[in-house]
Amino acid sequence: MVSKKPLVFVTRRLPDVIETRMRELFDTRLSASDTPLTSSELGAAMKQADVLVPTVTDRIDAALLASAGEQMRLIANFGNGVDNIDVAAALRRGITVTNTPGVLTEDTADMTMALILVVARRLVEGAKVMIEGDWPGWSPTWMLGHRITGKRLGIIGMGRIGQALAQRAKAFGLSIHYHNRRRVAAAVEAELEATYWESLDQMLARMDIVSVNCPHTPATYHLLSARRLKHLRPQAIVVNTARGEIIDENALTRMLEAGDIGGAGLDVFEHEPAVQPKLLKLARRGRVTLLPHMGSATNEGRIEMGEKVIINIRTFMDGHRPPNRILPSML
Ligand code: 8YV
């Protein structure tokens, strides 16, 4: 007897090799247009599909989950962060949620390090001068940025990505500081020569560069609030490749406008894809570099993310616990 293939609904275009393999393995419905689905389109998909493969652009809240069909059993998120999904509501509804950890660690850490360098050394401003043909010629006092070596980097969130960033930053001669829910193992701290700060406020007041590398959860929403941002030193640089919601974007923008901090490198925003217009204006003037959420945007990473999604679906459909199952207690 041939067993029925699960109906897998994929909300966005994925790498060709992944889509092809999914078509071989499952009864897969692919996205032809790659446009983000509306809530009612998502709801319609969840009424038919056994498995949903969403991305960060799909908001799957309790109301959508409540209207999902009885057959819907698995949400295999194409992404590491699951803040787009109400995981507790999914579980109550008997739907398992999985993610794709580990395979975007190095790429995201690279992008974070790149943003640190870009902002500190004014790379976008320099590149713009060249593109626009405006180079007046070398000068001893023109386009000066700040040295990275010898500075203090405060990492908020010392998980996989935070640690990968720390390794890179250490090689650049930065001294590593971190704040995390839990202190990491002594051996990891020793290897990274990292200093732990239980108090985020105290750490912020002493850093030259602050990087946000924690997940977005209810506990980390506006972790860098207006009050906390005030602790930063006037030359401090803030970098965020995690989630926009972790920083109070309006408060950060006000501080940048007032010149109360040195600069910012942001790959994520509070209301993506909308970006606060004042931030865009600051980016045109330099010292602020904005990127369109591309921390994990490598061909290799996106294929490995897709492979994780397939493994999670296959394992689940074979009746086993999928390797990347998410439980509310993990968030
Ligand atoms: C992904 C990310 O591109 O995986 C994550 O958490 O932030 C991104 O790097 C995106 O989430 C894909 O859904």
Residues whose N, C-alpha, C, O or C-beta is under 5 A from the ligand:
A	BS01	8YV	T55 V56 F78 G79 N80 G81 A242 S296
